[in-house]
Amino acid sequence: MSKKPVKVKDSTTGKEVELVPEKVWTLAPKGRKGVKIGLFKSPETGKYFRAKVPEDYPA
């Protein structure tokens, strides 16, 4: 199953881009509902950054 691109703000350049995350995981404090985080690679700088992805995104 191919993953769909997500619109995120590239923290290395400050621009809005649509990228497919390389990795997705849930970040949750103990006993509370968490958020899904994705690892993205900036197409311009080549640096990695993390951003929130939608809750319904497959892990």
C-alpha positions in Angstrom: 0.0 0.0 0.0 1.5 3.3 -1.1 1.2 6.1 1.4 -0.3 9.4 0.4 1.4 12.8 0.7 0.7 15.1 3.6 0.7 18.9 3.5 3.2 20.0 6.1 5.3 23.1 6.9 9.0 22.4 6.1 10.7 23.6 9.3 14.1 23.9 7.5 12.8 26.4 4.8 9.5 27.6 6.3 7.5 26.6 3.2 4.3 24.5 2.9 5.1 21.3 1.0 3.3 18.0 0.3 5.6 15.1 1.2 5.2 11.4 2.0 6.6 10.6 5.5 9.5 8.1 5.7 8.3 6.9 9.1 5.2 7.4 11.2 4.7 6.8 14.9 2.5 7.7 17.8 3.9 10.0 20.5 1.8 9.7 23.7 2.4 10.7 27.3 1.6 7.9 29.8 -2.1 7.5 30.3 -3.1 10.1 27.7 -4.2 10.3 24.0 -1.2 11.0 21.8 -0.5 12.5 18.4 0.9 10.9 15.2 4.3 12.2 14.2 5.9 11.8 10.8 9.6 12.0 9.8 10.0 14.0 6.6 13.0 14.9 4.4 13.2 18.4 3.0 13.4 18.3 -0.8 15.4 21.6 -0.9 17.9 21.2 2.0 18.0 17.4 2.4 17.6 17.8 6.2 15.2 15.7 8.2 12.4 17.2 10.2 9.3 16.0 12.2 5.7 17.2 11.8 2.3 16.1 13.0 0.3 13.9 10.6 -3.5 13.3 10.6 -4.8 10.8 13.2 -6.3 8.6 10.4 -2.9 8.3 8.6 -1.7 4.6 8.5 1.3 3.9 10.8 
